[in-house]
Amino acid sequence: MDFTYTEEQKMIKKEARRFLEKACPNVEWYLDMDKDEKGFTPELWKGMAELDWMGIMIPEKYGGIGGSFLDLVVLLEEMGYAAVPGPFFSTVVLGGLTVLEAGTDAQKDDLLPKIAEGKCLLTMALTEPGTTCYDPSFIETTAKADGDNYIINGVKLFVPDANVSDVIIAAARTSGVAGDKDGITLFLVDGGTPGIKTTILKTTAGDKLCEVIFDAVKVPKDKILGSLNGAGAVIERVLQYAAVGKCAEMLGGSHKVMKITVAYAKERVQFGKPIGVYQAVQHHCANQKMAIEGSIYITYKAAWLLTNGFPAARIVSSAKSWVSEAYKKVAAIGHQIFGGTGYIVEHPMPIYSRRAKAAEYAYGNANYHRQLIASELGL
């Protein structure tokens, strides 16, 4: 198992670092994005589209560049390093990969070129008020057949970027009752369909998570994504991609926190010496490095397994559990070394520590994934 970057991945990493240093310039810019209802700028989105980032995993016949999931992970790590806001993750991972996994030829022909060009924003509406679990068997939102359509009723919570999405991939129950493993279907719902009400929620990290209410939303039968009643396996696969993709973002954020922490330890003078010469501070920074080294290995191992089609559920859960806690640890150490300076709004540390907390819960927190691992072990 070789985790050495390919030449293409080296180029992706280098170009992403160069572009994002200019596109996401300072803390004031991030604070403006937090306040902005969209959460990103058209210039940022256009720039990413011109670099073909939205099409990184989309086959060339659909206008993408035909890269692998490992290529996407390299890019997501750089995006985490820069704390990039906006709907890239929801569009490319939750949307694009789901269409690739389950879409018909007609659906792929329609959506994938638009995604690759940055002209279509997507998201997935999965979790609901009754549970914080990502297990689709708990879905209570219903979709009832009505002639050539389905009528969707229900409430979804924590739907990323639903406020700007052109298409919402909605998971709804078409048979059975809550708790049944089968009976879940995915629908491609136009974001402007009558009966959809979207409310942006106030969040820790300033990301645009939404409550989405489906009130008698009519969706044609040809908008079913994948098989009727058989979306469980697709959702499980996409959530594995999402969990590892979020690990990559957290890994990038950890690298940035350690970089600014070590730089501060070398520059900050106390009692006539840089604080980095004191053993306690040195050990704190060493702990950051050790947490990050573990995150690198487990994230890229999980990504390699997914890319090459191997069973990966246990390693994916191990990665999400480990990296979630490692990122929080790295951020906490950063705050300890910066002291009060690291808590002011104009400092970059709050951006990363808030993101660490939010990312912990995205696609299952450490305890959720520990339970999945225990189930894999037969416990």
Contacts in CASP RR format, 6 or more apart in sequence:
PFRMAT RR
TARGET T0000
AUTHOR 0000-0000-0000
METHOD contacts of the structure
MODEL  1
MDFTYTEEQKMIKKEARRFLEKACPNVEWYLDMDKDEKGFTPELWKGMAE
LDWMGIMIPEKYGGIGGSFLDLVVLLEEMGYAAVPGPFFSTVVLGGLTVL
EAGTDAQKDDLLPKIAEGKCLLTMALTEPGTTCYDPSFIETTAKADGDNY
IINGVKLFVPDANVSDVIIAAARTSGVAGDKDGITLFLVDGGTPGIKTTI
LKTTAGDKLCEVIFDAVKVPKDKILGSLNGAGAVIERVLQYAAVGKCAEM
LGGSHKVMKITVAYAKERVQFGKPIGVYQAVQHHCANQKMAIEGSIYITY
KAAWLLTNGFPAARIVSSAKSWVSEAYKKVAAIGHQIFGGTGYIVEHPMP
IYSRRAKAAEYAYGNANYHRQLIASELGL
1 301 0 8 1.000
1 304 0 8 1.000
3 296 0 8 1.000
3 297 0 8 1.000
3 300 0 8 1.000
3 301 0 8 1.000
3 304 0 8 1.000
5 13 0 8 1.000
5 74 0 8 1.000
8 67 0 8 1.000
8 71 0 8 1.000
9 70 0 8 1.000
9 71 0 8 1.000
9 74 0 8 1.000
12 56 0 8 1.000
12 71 0 8 1.000
12 74 0 8 1.000
12 75 0 8 1.000
12 78 0 8 1.000
13 74 0 8 1.000
13 75 0 8 1.000
13 77 0 8 1.000
13 78 0 8 1.000
15 51 0 8 1.000
16 51 0 8 1.000
16 53 0 8 1.000
16 75 0 8 1.000
16 78 0 8 1.000
16 79 0 8 1.000
16 82 0 8 1.000
17 78 0 8 1.000
17 81 0 8 1.000
17 82 0 8 1.000
19 47 0 8 1.000
19 48 0 8 1.000
19 51 0 8 1.000
20 78 0 8 1.000
20 79 0 8 1.000
20 81 0 8 1.000
20 82 0 8 1.000
20 84 0 8 1.000
21 82 0 8 1.000
23 43 0 8 1.000
23 44 0 8 1.000
23 47 0 8 1.000
23 82 0 8 1.000
23 84 0 8 1.000
24 30 0 8 1.000
24 44 0 8 1.000
24 82 0 8 1.000
24 83 0 8 1.000
24 84 0 8 1.000
24 85 0 8 1.000
27 345 0 8 1.000
27 346 0 8 1.000
27 347 0 8 1.000
27 348 0 8 1.000
27 351 0 8 1.000
28 346 0 8 1.000
30 83 0 8 1.000
30 85 0 8 1.000
30 351 0 8 1.000
31 345 0 8 1.000
33 39 0 8 1.000
33 40 0 8 1.000
33 41 0 8 1.000
33 85 0 8 1.000
33 86 0 8 1.000
34 85 0 8 1.000
34 206 0 8 1.000
37 163 0 8 1.000
37 200 0 8 1.000
37 208 0 8 1.000
38 86 0 8 1.000
38 163 0 8 1.000
38 164 0 8 1.000
38 208 0 8 1.000
39 85 0 8 1.000
39 86 0 8 1.000
39 208 0 8 1.000
40 85 0 8 1.000
40 86 0 8 1.000
40 87 0 8 1.000
44 84 0 8 1.000
44 86 0 8 1.000
45 86 0 8 1.000
45 118 0 8 1.000
48 54 0 8 1.000
48 88 0 8 1.000
48 118 0 8 1.000
49 117 0 8 1.000
49 118 0 8 1.000
49 119 0 8 1.000
52 64 0 8 1.000
52 65 0 8 1.000
52 116 0 8 1.000
53 75 0 8 1.000
53 88 0 8 1.000
53 92 0 8 1.000
54 88 0 8 1.000
54 91 0 8 1.000
54 92 0 8 1.000
54 115 0 8 1.000
54 116 0 8 1.000
54 117 0 8 1.000
54 118 0 8 1.000
55 63 0 8 1.000
55 64 0 8 1.000
55 65 0 8 1.000
55 66 0 8 1.000
55 92 0 8 1.000
55 115 0 8 1.000
55 116 0 8 1.000
56 64 0 8 1.000
56 65 0 8 1.000
56 66 0 8 1.000
56 67 0 8 1.000
56 71 0 8 1.000
56 72 0 8 1.000
56 75 0 8 1.000
56 92 0 8 1.000
57 66 0 8 1.000
57 67 0 8 1.000
57 68 0 8 1.000
57 69 0 8 1.000
57 71 0 8 1.000
57 72 0 8 1.000
57 92 0 8 1.000
57 96 0 8 1.000
57 97 0 8 1.000
57 100 0 8 1.000
58 64 0 8 1.000
58 65 0 8 1.000
58 66 0 8 1.000
58 96 0 8 1.000
58 100 0 8 1.000
58 112 0 8 1.000
58 115 0 8 1.000
58 116 0 8 1.000
59 66 0 8 1.000
59 112 0 8 1.000
60 66 0 8 1.000
62 108 0 8 1.000
62 109 0 8 1.000
62 112 0 8 1.000
62 113 0 8 1.000
62 116 0 8 1.000
63 112 0 8 1.000
63 113 0 8 1.000
63 116 0 8 1.000
63 117 0 8 1.000
64 112 0 8 1.000
64 116 0 8 1.000
68 307 0 8 1.000
69 241 0 8 1.000
69 244 0 8 1.000
69 303 0 8 1.000
69 306 0 8 1.000
69 307 0 8 1.000
70 300 0 8 1.000
70 303 0 8 1.000
70 304 0 8 1.000
70 307 0 8 1.000
72 92 0 8 1.000
72 93 0 8 1.000
72 245 0 8 1.000
73 244 0 8 1.000
73 245 0 8 1.000
73 248 0 8 1.000
73 299 0 8 1.000
73 300 0 8 1.000
73 303 0 8 1.000
74 248 0 8 1.000
76 89 0 8 1.000
76 245 0 8 1.000
76 248 0 8 1.000
76 249 0 8 1.000
77 248 0 8 1.000
77 249 0 8 1.000
77 251 0 8 1.000
77 252 0 8 1.000
77 255 0 8 1.000
78 252 0 8 1.000
79 88 0 8 1.000
79 249 0 8 1.000
80 248 0 8 1.000
80 249 0 8 1.000
80 250 0 8 1.000
80 251 0 8 1.000
80 252 0 8 1.000
80 253 0 8 1.000
80 256 0 8 1.000
80 355 0 8 1.000
81 252 0 8 1.000
81 253 0 8 1.000
81 255 0 8 1.000
81 256 0 8 1.000
82 256 0 8 1.000
83 253 0 8 1.000
83 256 0 8 1.000
83 351 0 8 1.000
83 352 0 8 1.000
83 355 0 8 1.000
85 206 0 8 1.000
85 207 0 8 1.000
86 161 0 8 1.000
86 207 0 8 1.000
86 208 0 8 1.000
87 121 0 8 1.000
87 123 0 8 1.000
87 160 0 8 1.000
87 161 0 8 1.000
87 164 0 8 1.000
87 165 0 8 1.000
87 208 0 8 1.000
89 160 0 8 1.000
89 242 0 8 1.000
89 245 0 8 1.000
89 246 0 8 1.000
89 249 0 8 1.000
90 121 0 8 1.000
90 122 0 8 1.000
90 123 0 8 1.000
90 124 0 8 1.000
90 160 0 8 1.000
90 161 0 8 1.000
90 165 0 8 1.000
91 115 0 8 1.000
91 118 0 8 1.000
91 120 0 8 1.000
91 121 0 8 1.000
91 122 0 8 1.000
91 123 0 8 1.000
91 161 0 8 1.000
91 165 0 8 1.000
92 115 0 8 1.000
93 238 0 8 1.000
93 241 0 8 1.000
93 242 0 8 1.000
93 245 0 8 1.000
94 122 0 8 1.000
94 123 0 8 1.000
94 124 0 8 1.000
94 160 0 8 1.000
94 169 0 8 1.000
94 238 0 8 1.000
94 242 0 8 1.000
95 115 0 8 1.000
95 122 0 8 1.000
95 123 0 8 1.000
95 124 0 8 1.000
95 167 0 8 1.000
95 169 0 8 1.000
96 111 0 8 1.000
96 112 0 8 1.000
96 115 0 8 1.000
96 122 0 8 1.000
97 238 0 8 1.000
97 241 0 8 1.000
98 124 0 8 1.000
98 169 0 8 1.000
98 186 0 8 1.000
98 225 0 8 1.000
98 234 0 8 1.000
98 238 0 8 1.000
99 107 0 8 1.000
99 108 0 8 1.000
99 111 0 8 1.000
99 112 0 8 1.000
99 115 0 8 1.000
99 122 0 8 1.000
99 225 0 8 1.000
100 108 0 8 1.000
100 112 0 8 1.000
101 234 0 8 1.000
101 237 0 8 1.000
101 238 0 8 1.000
102 186 0 8 1.000
102 225 0 8 1.000
102 226 0 8 1.000
102 227 0 8 1.000
102 231 0 8 1.000
102 234 0 8 1.000
103 225 0 8 1.000
103 226 0 8 1.000
104 226 0 8 1.000
106 222 0 8 1.000
107 188 0 8 1.000
107 225 0 8 1.000
111 120 0 8 1.000
111 122 0 8 1.000
111 167 0 8 1.000
111 188 0 8 1.000
114 120 0 8 1.000
115 122 0 8 1.000
120 166 0 8 1.000
120 167 0 8 1.000
121 161 0 8 1.000
121 164 0 8 1.000
121 165 0 8 1.000
121 166 0 8 1.000
121 167 0 8 1.000
122 165 0 8 1.000
122 166 0 8 1.000
122 167 0 8 1.000
122 168 0 8 1.000
122 169 0 8 1.000
123 159 0 8 1.000
123 160 0 8 1.000
123 161 0 8 1.000
123 162 0 8 1.000
123 165 0 8 1.000
123 167 0 8 1.000
123 168 0 8 1.000
123 169 0 8 1.000
124 159 0 8 1.000
124 168 0 8 1.000
124 169 0 8 1.000
124 170 0 8 1.000
124 171 0 8 1.000
124 238 0 8 1.000
125 156 0 8 1.000
125 159 0 8 1.000
125 162 0 8 1.000
125 168 0 8 1.000
125 169 0 8 1.000
125 170 0 8 1.000
125 171 0 8 1.000
125 212 0 8 1.000
126 134 0 8 1.000
126 136 0 8 1.000
126 139 0 8 1.000
126 156 0 8 1.000
126 159 0 8 1.000
126 171 0 8 1.000
126 235 0 8 1.000
127 133 0 8 1.000
127 134 0 8 1.000
127 156 0 8 1.000
127 157 0 8 1.000
127 158 0 8 1.000
127 159 0 8 1.000
128 138 0 8 1.000
128 139 0 8 1.000
128 140 0 8 1.000
128 141 0 8 1.000
128 154 0 8 1.000
128 155 0 8 1.000
128 156 0 8 1.000
128 157 0 8 1.000
129 155 0 8 1.000
129 157 0 8 1.000
130 138 0 8 1.000
130 140 0 8 1.000
131 138 0 8 1.000
132 361 0 8 1.000
133 368 0 8 1.000
134 239 0 8 1.000
134 363 0 8 1.000
134 364 0 8 1.000
134 368 0 8 1.000
136 171 0 8 1.000
136 184 0 8 1.000
136 231 0 8 1.000
136 232 0 8 1.000
136 235 0 8 1.000
136 236 0 8 1.000
137 178 0 8 1.000
137 179 0 8 1.000
137 180 0 8 1.000
137 181 0 8 1.000
137 184 0 8 1.000
138 178 0 8 1.000
138 179 0 8 1.000
139 171 0 8 1.000
139 172 0 8 1.000
139 173 0 8 1.000
139 178 0 8 1.000
139 184 0 8 1.000
140 154 0 8 1.000
140 173 0 8 1.000
140 178 0 8 1.000
141 152 0 8 1.000
141 153 0 8 1.000
141 154 0 8 1.000
141 155 0 8 1.000
141 156 0 8 1.000
141 170 0 8 1.000
141 171 0 8 1.000
141 172 0 8 1.000
141 173 0 8 1.000
141 214 0 8 1.000
142 152 0 8 1.000
142 153 0 8 1.000
142 154 0 8 1.000
142 172 0 8 1.000
142 173 0 8 1.000
142 174 0 8 1.000
143 150 0 8 1.000
143 151 0 8 1.000
143 152 0 8 1.000
143 170 0 8 1.000
143 172 0 8 1.000
143 173 0 8 1.000
143 174 0 8 1.000
143 185 0 8 1.000
143 187 0 8 1.000
143 219 0 8 1.000
144 150 0 8 1.000
144 151 0 8 1.000
144 153 0 8 1.000
144 174 0 8 1.000
145 174 0 8 1.000
145 221 0 8 1.000
146 218 0 8 1.000
147 221 0 8 1.000
148 220 0 8 1.000
148 221 0 8 1.000
149 218 0 8 1.000
149 219 0 8 1.000
149 220 0 8 1.000
149 221 0 8 1.000
150 172 0 8 1.000
150 174 0 8 1.000
150 187 0 8 1.000
150 218 0 8 1.000
150 219 0 8 1.000
150 220 0 8 1.000
150 221 0 8 1.000
150 224 0 8 1.000
151 216 0 8 1.000
151 217 0 8 1.000
151 218 0 8 1.000
151 219 0 8 1.000
152 170 0 8 1.000
152 172 0 8 1.000
152 187 0 8 1.000
152 189 0 8 1.000
152 214 0 8 1.000
152 216 0 8 1.000
152 217 0 8 1.000
152 219 0 8 1.000
153 214 0 8 1.000
153 215 0 8 1.000
153 216 0 8 1.000
153 217 0 8 1.000
154 172 0 8 1.000
154 213 0 8 1.000
154 214 0 8 1.000
154 215 0 8 1.000
155 211 0 8 1.000
155 212 0 8 1.000
155 213 0 8 1.000
155 214 0 8 1.000
156 162 0 8 1.000
156 170 0 8 1.000
156 211 0 8 1.000
156 212 0 8 1.000
156 213 0 8 1.000
156 214 0 8 1.000
157 201 0 8 1.000
157 211 0 8 1.000
158 201 0 8 1.000
158 209 0 8 1.000
158 210 0 8 1.000
159 168 0 8 1.000
159 198 0 8 1.000
159 209 0 8 1.000
159 210 0 8 1.000
159 211 0 8 1.000
159 212 0 8 1.000
160 207 0 8 1.000
160 208 0 8 1.000
160 209 0 8 1.000
160 210 0 8 1.000
161 208 0 8 1.000
161 210 0 8 1.000
162 168 0 8 1.000
162 191 0 8 1.000
162 198 0 8 1.000
162 208 0 8 1.000
162 210 0 8 1.000
162 212 0 8 1.000
163 198 0 8 1.000
163 200 0 8 1.000
163 208 0 8 1.000
163 210 0 8 1.000
164 208 0 8 1.000
165 191 0 8 1.000
166 190 0 8 1.000
166 191 0 8 1.000
167 188 0 8 1.000
167 189 0 8 1.000
167 190 0 8 1.000
167 191 0 8 1.000
168 189 0 8 1.000
168 191 0 8 1.000
168 196 0 8 1.000
168 212 0 8 1.000
169 186 0 8 1.000
169 187 0 8 1.000
169 188 0 8 1.000
169 189 0 8 1.000
169 225 0 8 1.000
170 186 0 8 1.000
170 187 0 8 1.000
170 189 0 8 1.000
170 214 0 8 1.000
170 219 0 8 1.000
171 184 0 8 1.000
171 185 0 8 1.000
171 186 0 8 1.000
171 231 0 8 1.000
171 235 0 8 1.000
172 184 0 8 1.000
172 185 0 8 1.000
172 187 0 8 1.000
172 214 0 8 1.000
173 180 0 8 1.000
173 183 0 8 1.000
173 184 0 8 1.000
173 185 0 8 1.000
174 183 0 8 1.000
174 184 0 8 1.000
174 185 0 8 1.000
174 228 0 8 1.000
174 229 0 8 1.000
175 182 0 8 1.000
175 183 0 8 1.000
175 229 0 8 1.000
176 182 0 8 1.000
176 183 0 8 1.000
181 232 0 8 1.000
182 229 0 8 1.000
182 230 0 8 1.000
182 232 0 8 1.000
183 229 0 8 1.000
183 230 0 8 1.000
183 231 0 8 1.000
184 229 0 8 1.000
184 230 0 8 1.000
184 231 0 8 1.000
184 232 0 8 1.000
184 235 0 8 1.000
185 224 0 8 1.000
185 226 0 8 1.000
185 227 0 8 1.000
185 228 0 8 1.000
185 229 0 8 1.000
185 230 0 8 1.000
185 231 0 8 1.000
186 224 0 8 1.000
186 225 0 8 1.000
186 226 0 8 1.000
186 231 0 8 1.000
186 234 0 8 1.000
186 235 0 8 1.000
187 219 0 8 1.000
187 223 0 8 1.000
187 224 0 8 1.000
187 225 0 8 1.000
188 219 0 8 1.000
188 223 0 8 1.000
188 224 0 8 1.000
188 225 0 8 1.000
189 196 0 8 1.000
189 214 0 8 1.000
189 217 0 8 1.000
189 219 0 8 1.000
189 223 0 8 1.000
193 217 0 8 1.000
193 218 0 8 1.000
193 219 0 8 1.000
194 217 0 8 1.000
194 218 0 8 1.000
195 213 0 8 1.000
195 214 0 8 1.000
195 215 0 8 1.000
195 216 0 8 1.000
195 217 0 8 1.000
196 212 0 8 1.000
196 213 0 8 1.000
196 214 0 8 1.000
196 215 0 8 1.000
196 217 0 8 1.000
197 212 0 8 1.000
197 213 0 8 1.000
197 215 0 8 1.000
198 210 0 8 1.000
198 211 0 8 1.000
198 212 0 8 1.000
198 213 0 8 1.000
199 210 0 8 1.000
199 211 0 8 1.000
199 212 0 8 1.000
199 213 0 8 1.000
200 208 0 8 1.000
200 209 0 8 1.000
200 210 0 8 1.000
201 209 0 8 1.000
201 210 0 8 1.000
201 211 0 8 1.000
203 209 0 8 1.000
203 358 0 8 1.000
204 354 0 8 1.000
204 357 0 8 1.000
204 358 0 8 1.000
205 354 0 8 1.000
205 355 0 8 1.000
205 357 0 8 1.000
205 358 0 8 1.000
205 359 0 8 1.000
206 354 0 8 1.000
206 358 0 8 1.000
207 358 0 8 1.000
225 231 0 8 1.000
225 234 0 8 1.000
226 234 0 8 1.000
239 363 0 8 1.000
240 306 0 8 1.000
240 312 0 8 1.000
240 313 0 8 1.000
240 316 0 8 1.000
241 306 0 8 1.000
242 362 0 8 1.000
242 363 0 8 1.000
243 316 0 8 1.000
243 317 0 8 1.000
243 319 0 8 1.000
243 320 0 8 1.000
243 363 0 8 1.000
243 364 0 8 1.000
243 369 0 8 1.000
244 299 0 8 1.000
244 302 0 8 1.000
244 303 0 8 1.000
244 306 0 8 1.000
244 316 0 8 1.000
244 319 0 8 1.000
244 320 0 8 1.000
245 303 0 8 1.000
246 320 0 8 1.000
246 359 0 8 1.000
246 362 0 8 1.000
246 363 0 8 1.000
247 295 0 8 1.000
247 298 0 8 1.000
247 299 0 8 1.000
247 302 0 8 1.000
247 319 0 8 1.000
247 320 0 8 1.000
247 323 0 8 1.000
248 299 0 8 1.000
248 303 0 8 1.000
249 355 0 8 1.000
249 359 0 8 1.000
250 295 0 8 1.000
250 323 0 8 1.000
250 324 0 8 1.000
250 326 0 8 1.000
250 327 0 8 1.000
250 355 0 8 1.000
250 356 0 8 1.000
250 359 0 8 1.000
251 292 0 8 1.000
251 295 0 8 1.000
251 296 0 8 1.000
251 299 0 8 1.000
251 323 0 8 1.000
251 327 0 8 1.000
253 327 0 8 1.000
253 352 0 8 1.000
253 355 0 8 1.000
253 356 0 8 1.000
254 288 0 8 1.000
254 291 0 8 1.000
254 292 0 8 1.000
254 295 0 8 1.000
254 326 0 8 1.000
254 327 0 8 1.000
254 330 0 8 1.000
254 331 0 8 1.000
255 292 0 8 1.000
256 348 0 8 1.000
256 352 0 8 1.000
257 288 0 8 1.000
257 330 0 8 1.000
257 331 0 8 1.000
257 334 0 8 1.000
257 349 0 8 1.000
257 352 0 8 1.000
257 353 0 8 1.000
258 285 0 8 1.000
258 288 0 8 1.000
258 289 0 8 1.000
258 292 0 8 1.000
258 330 0 8 1.000
260 348 0 8 1.000
260 349 0 8 1.000
261 285 0 8 1.000
261 288 0 8 1.000
261 333 0 8 1.000
261 334 0 8 1.000
261 337 0 8 1.000
261 338 0 8 1.000
262 285 0 8 1.000
262 288 0 8 1.000
264 337 0 8 1.000
264 338 0 8 1.000
265 274 0 8 1.000
265 275 0 8 1.000
265 276 0 8 1.000
265 281 0 8 1.000
265 282 0 8 1.000
265 285 0 8 1.000
265 337 0 8 1.000
266 274 0 8 1.000
266 276 0 8 1.000
267 274 0 8 1.000
268 274 0 8 1.000
268 275 0 8 1.000
268 276 0 8 1.000
269 275 0 8 1.000
275 281 0 8 1.000
275 337 0 8 1.000
276 282 0 8 1.000
276 285 0 8 1.000
281 337 0 8 1.000
284 333 0 8 1.000
284 334 0 8 1.000
284 336 0 8 1.000
284 337 0 8 1.000
285 333 0 8 1.000
285 337 0 8 1.000
287 329 0 8 1.000
287 333 0 8 1.000
288 329 0 8 1.000
288 330 0 8 1.000
288 333 0 8 1.000
288 334 0 8 1.000
291 326 0 8 1.000
291 327 0 8 1.000
291 329 0 8 1.000
291 330 0 8 1.000
292 326 0 8 1.000
292 330 0 8 1.000
294 322 0 8 1.000
294 326 0 8 1.000
295 322 0 8 1.000
295 323 0 8 1.000
295 326 0 8 1.000
295 327 0 8 1.000
298 315 0 8 1.000
298 318 0 8 1.000
298 319 0 8 1.000
298 322 0 8 1.000
298 323 0 8 1.000
299 319 0 8 1.000
299 323 0 8 1.000
301 315 0 8 1.000
301 319 0 8 1.000
302 312 0 8 1.000
302 315 0 8 1.000
302 316 0 8 1.000
302 318 0 8 1.000
302 319 0 8 1.000
305 311 0 8 1.000
305 312 0 8 1.000
305 315 0 8 1.000
305 316 0 8 1.000
306 312 0 8 1.000
306 316 0 8 1.000
313 372 0 8 1.000
313 376 0 8 1.000
314 372 0 8 1.000
314 373 0 8 1.000
314 376 0 8 1.000
316 369 0 8 1.000
317 369 0 8 1.000
317 370 0 8 1.000
317 372 0 8 1.000
317 373 0 8 1.000
317 376 0 8 1.000
318 369 0 8 1.000
318 373 0 8 1.000
320 363 0 8 1.000
320 364 0 8 1.000
320 366 0 8 1.000
320 369 0 8 1.000
321 366 0 8 1.000
321 369 0 8 1.000
321 370 0 8 1.000
321 373 0 8 1.000
322 366 0 8 1.000
324 359 0 8 1.000
324 360 0 8 1.000
324 365 0 8 1.000
324 366 0 8 1.000
325 360 0 8 1.000
325 366 0 8 1.000
327 356 0 8 1.000
327 359 0 8 1.000
327 360 0 8 1.000
328 353 0 8 1.000
328 356 0 8 1.000
328 357 0 8 1.000
328 360 0 8 1.000
330 356 0 8 1.000
331 349 0 8 1.000
331 352 0 8 1.000
331 353 0 8 1.000
331 356 0 8 1.000
332 353 0 8 1.000
334 342 0 8 1.000
334 349 0 8 1.000
335 342 0 8 1.000
335 343 0 8 1.000
335 349 0 8 1.000
335 353 0 8 1.000
338 347 0 8 1.000
338 349 0 8 1.000
341 347 0 8 1.000
342 349 0 8 1.000
342 350 0 8 1.000
343 349 0 8 1.000
343 350 0 8 1.000
344 350 0 8 1.000
360 366 0 8 1.000
END
